[in-house]
Amino acid sequence: DAKTTQPTSMDCAEGRAANLPCNHSTISGNEYVYWYRQIHSQGPQYIIHGLKNNETNEMASLIITEDRKSSTLILPHATLRDTAVYYCIVRGYTGRRALTFGSGTRLQVQP
Amino acid sequence: EADIYQTPRYLVIGTGKKITLECSQTMGHDKMYWYQQDPGMELHLIHYSYGVNSTEKGDLSSESTVSRIRTEHFPLTLESARPSHTSQYLCASGSGGNANTGELFFGEGSRLTVL
């Protein structure tokens, strides 16, 4: 599975959009980009995933660049409850299908 | 809401005791996983299972063992707990049939402290 690079931490004002970047320059054609978050040592929570098209669900939007070497998770209106560690993970769809978590981005939403 | 449950949520025991952390899911998922996470640190895969009677070691070496006798149940056992085993253990499950599904569902974790 391809390696990802994320900023260690970010701040965002409550009510504003939070844009979390992720670099995955070695991604291969059959690998998906997944985003999870972990709130205060609870079990990680799935947010969204995509292959090459932009994706949106009730939680967030995922923007993947055309060359697929980077992506951005967008939380459109961040709330205090969105304070968490956000993990960007690249994974293929064969094999054990486990997720390899890096250190993620610690997002602090400020009131 | 995910239907995956871990017990106990918190456990404090003495050195040398045998412990079993329970993990059950009601979603019929064939793949299940155990991760270990120390406070403020990354999650590391320690065990996984493709299905009944299938278990494999993960990326991080662990003295724990697992079993998968039933689809819904994936317990983790430490035969003789030591202080170095103090950590949070997170169980997860996922379906394996569809290439477009990647979602893993996590339990709330079992926080183990060995004195």
Interface residues (C-beta under 8 A of the other chain):
Chain A: Y32 Y34 S41 Q42 G43 P44 Q45 Y46 H49 R91 Y93 R96 R97 A98 L99 T100 F101 G102 S103
Chain B: K31 Y33 Y35 Q37 P39 E42 L43 H44 L45 Y48 Y50 E56 G58 D59 Q88 L90 A92 G94 G96 A99 N100 G102 E103 L104 F105 F106 G107 E108 G109
